Amino acid sequence: MFNGKNILITGGTGSFGKNFVKIFLDKYKPKKLIVFSRDELKQSLMKEELNTKKYTPVKYFIGDVRDSRRLILATANVDYVIHAAAMKQVPAAEYNPYECIKTNIVGAQNLIDACIYNKVKKVICLSTDKAVNPVNLYGASKLASDKLFISANNLIGKQNTSFAVVRYGNVLGSRGSVTQIFQSLIEKKSKFLPITDLNMTRFFLLLDQGINFVIDSLKSMRGGEIFIPKIPSAKIIDLAKAMKSNCKIKVIGLRPGEKLNEILCPNDEARLTYEYKNFYIIFPAIIFNKLSLNNLKNYKYNGIKGKKVSNIFEYSSNSNKKFLNKREIQILLNKVNVSL
């Protein structure tokens, strides 16, 4: 599917983008893999790091998703797009709200317009658990972005362009993650680790798992789906103790825009949600040419038909069937080179 094709990833110099390039080129041989981002230093460092024959298909394109004309140039002759560019830091978004809106919402629409204009085959957008019942601007902006990408399937007419969304939780060891914060404090010999609430829970997955799930979703998407992987939860207090068993804990209270628990599939959308072996799909409430609720019973993903969830279903981090214990957390942390 991807061999000999042109692929573009926005936000391509971030944690997801850099690892996506490595994993993708281990599996496929595209004609071009375009890294689109606005930071020339990060592009230069990435180019230096990936300076081998294996990475010759990688091309670097300076640009900002806020710039619609630049996106039209970047997506010319592109077959598939992965949208990973976003303003993601919750406090930064709270203090700079319109900057967040320009990147996460206006930027999303700019990319949609460019992909329709250039007749890109498939576009998949990375979302977050914070987009469900959002309490902060980052989550609200990503909810708006999700809606834009799903509804974009209504704009294509008879054109063969599809849009879908992947939504998952926190990535262990990624830049700015809680594991990095804890590790930095441990290295500085801090007297305590700050916990906002002893009962706080989060979904966690490894970056490689997230990347492979995005690739699989891109391959199987029809247009209009929100793909959600089945991933484990953990208590933040257990994560802290897994990183330093004898650490002292200081409860600092919920910060502005912070939730006690996160949700990936809300109960409000249970009527639209189908369960598969390793993931869920929330199907669109509105009817598209390619995808409608009337035909869900006939749809197969990875060769498997889905099963409608119950009307009381909700996939939340505090009621998850799978919770990581201390040892399981340590095993995952070792995989992402977090020192214990």
N, C-alpha and C positions, 0 to 999 in steps of 0.2 A: 504493500500500500504506500509506503513512504520512500522506497528506493527510487532514485532518480527524480524525486520531487523537490520542490522548494518549500522550506519550512521557515516560519518567522516566529520568534518569541520576544514579546515585549518585556521590559524589565529583565533583560537577559543577563545582566551582570550581578543580579542578586543571588542569594543562597540557592533558591530554586533554579534559577536560570543556568548558573554555572554547572550545577550537578546534572541538570537536564541535558545539557550539551554532551557531557561525558557519557551518561547512560544511553542517550539516544544514538550516539555514534558507535557505541558498542553493539547495538542491535541492527542498525539500518545504515544504508548508504545513500543519503539524499544528494541531490545535485548541489543544493545550497542549504545551509542552516544559518539564517540571518539573526544576529543578536542586535536587538533594537533597544537602546537605552540613552539616557541623556548625560551620563558621566563619562567623559573621555578618559579620565585617569583609570577608572575601573576597567574600561574596555582595553586600555593599553596593558594593564597588569594581567588581564585575562588572556589577551593575545600572547603575551610573553610566557604565561604558564602553559598554554596549549600550543606551544610552538613545535609541533611534530607533524609528520605527514598524515597521520590519522585525522588531524583536525583541519586539513586543507579545505573542506567544504564550508567551514565557518567563516562568515563574512560579518563585518562590524558596521553598524549603521547608527550614527549619532542622530538622536531625535527625541522629542518629547511627545507623549500621547495627547498633550494639550494642543499640539500643532496639527490641525487636520490635514493641511497640504503636505506636510512631511510624511504623515501616515499613508497618504495616497501614493506617494512615491515609493515608500518602503514596501507596500503590499502589492506592487505591480508584479505580475507573473508569479505570485505566491499561491501555493496550493492549500497549505494548512497553517493556521495561526494559533498559538498558545498565548493567552493574555495574562501575564504575571505581573505587569507593572501596576503599582498601587502605592498610595501613601498609607502606611500600615500602623504607625505608632499611635496608640490611643491618646496619650497626653498631647503629642504634637498636633493631632487633628482637633482636639478640644480647644487648644490655644490659637490654632490657625484654621478656622473652619472653612473659609472659602477656598483656601489652598487645597484642602482635602477634597472639596466638592469639584474643583477644576480638574484634579487628577483622576479621582475615582468615578465621577459621574460624567462630566463633560468629556474626559478622556475616553471613557467607555463608548460613548456615542460617536466620538470621532473615529474610533477604530471600527465600529459597526459600519459606519458610512463608507469608510475606505474599503472594507472587505466586500461590501455589496457592489461598490463602484468597480472594483477590480475582479469581481466574480471568483473570490476565494471559495474553495470547496467546503471546508469545515473550519469553524472557529470555536475554541473552547476557552472559557474564562475561569480563572481560579478565584474561589470565594472563601468564606470563613464561617465558622460557627457563630461569630459575632453578628452576622447578618440576620440571624433568627431572633425575633423579638428584641431588636436592638435597644440598648440603653446609652450608647455613645455614638458620636458622629461617624467614626470609622465604620461601625457596624451598619448604621443607617445608610451611609454612602455605598457600602457594598450590597446592601439590600436593593437599593436603587439600581446599581450596576447589574445585579442578577436579573431584575425585572426588564431592564433594557435589552440584555442579551437574549432572554427568552422571547420577548415580544418582537425582537428583530426578525424572527422566523415569519412574521406576518408581513414583512416589508419586501420580501424577495420575489413575490409573484411566482412565475414559472422558472425562475433562475435556480440553479442547482447549488445554492449556498445554505449551509446549516449552522445554527448557533446553539451551544449548550453550555452548562456550568458544572464545575466540580467544586464541591463544598467539603472541607474537612477541618480538623481541629489543629491543635498546637503541634509544631514540629520540634522534636527534641534536639537540642543543640544548635538550632538555627540562630542567626544573628539577632541579638536583642531578646532572646527567649529567657524564661525564668531560670533555666539551667545555667545559662551564661552569667546571669546576675548572681546566682548563688555561688557559682564557681569563683567569680571575681572576689566576692566577699570572703570566701574561705581562704583564698590565696593571700588576701590582705589581713588574715587572721582576725577577722571581725569577731566581736564577742557574742554576736547573735545573728541569726538569719531572720529577716522580716517575713511574717506570714500575715496576709490580710484577714484571714479567718480560718479557724482550725477545721472547719467543715468544707472548705473550698475544694471543688473538684474540677478537673479539666480532661478533655479528650487528648490523647497523645499518639503520635505516630512518628516513624522515622522518615527522614527526607526522601530516601530511596523508595520507600513504600508509596509516598505521595506522588512521586514522579512516575512510577510505574502505573499507578492508578490513573493518572491523567492520560498517559499514553494509551492504556486500554480503553478508557472512556472515549478518547478521540477516535479510536478505531471503530467502536461499536455505536457511537451516537447517531441518531437520526435527525435530531434537531428539536429543541424545546425541553430536554431533560435537565434535571439537577441530579447529578451522580453523587452519592454519599457512601464512603467506605465504612465497613464495620471495623471499628478500631477500639482499643481498650481505654478505660478511664484510670485516673489515679488521683488520690488526694494530694494536694500540694504539701501538706505536712509530711506525708510518706516520701514524697520526692526529696524534700529537704533532709530527712533522716537517712535516706538511701545514699545521699551525697556525703553526709557527715553524721554518723550515728550518734555521737555525743554532743551534737550542737545544741545550743540554747536557742529557744524560739521566742520571738517578740511579736505579739499580735498587734498589728498597726491599724486594722480596720479597712473596710472597703474604700478604695480610691475612687475619685470621680469617674463615672462611666464604666465601672468594673462590676461584673456579675459574680454571684456566689457559685453558680453552676452554668454550664453552657448547653445549648440544644442544637442538634443538627437536623432533626426532623420534628417540626412542631406538630402538636396535636391538631391544630387548625387545618393542617394539610394532610392529615391521615387518610382522608378520602381520596387523595391523589397519589398516595405512596404505595409502592410495590416492593416486596422483599425478594432479593436474590441470594445466592449462596454467600457471597462475600461483600455485598453492598446493597444499598437501597436506591431507588429512583423516585424522585418526586416529579410526576408528569404535569404538564401545564394545564391550568384550568380552562384556558381558552382553546378553541379548535384551530389547528393548523392544517394545511394541505397534507403534510407528511405524517402528522402524529395527532391522534385524537383519542380521548378516553374511551370512545366506542369500540376501539380496536385493540385495547391493551392486552386482552386475553390471548391475542395472537402473536404478540411481540416476544421475540427471544433475544436475549443478550448473552453472548458467549455460549450460544446454543441452549440456553435454559430459559424457560418461561418463569415469569415472576408470580408471586403470590400476594394478593391484596392484604395489607395489614389491617388490624382491627380498628374500629372507629375511635378507640380510646388510646391508640398507640402514640407514644412520644419517645423519641430517641434522645435522651439527655445524659449528661456526664455523671449525674448523681444516681440515676436509676439504671445505668448500663449493666448488662449481664456480666460483662468482663471487666474486673478491676485488677490492676497490677499490684502485686505485693512488693515488698522492699527488694527481694532478690531479683524479681523480674524487672524492676526498674533499673537496678544496677547492671543487669545484663544488657539492657537497651542503651544505657549511658556509656558502657564500654564500647558499644558498636559505633558511637558517634564521638569517641575519643575524649569523653569528659572524664577528667581525673577524679578518682575517688580516694 
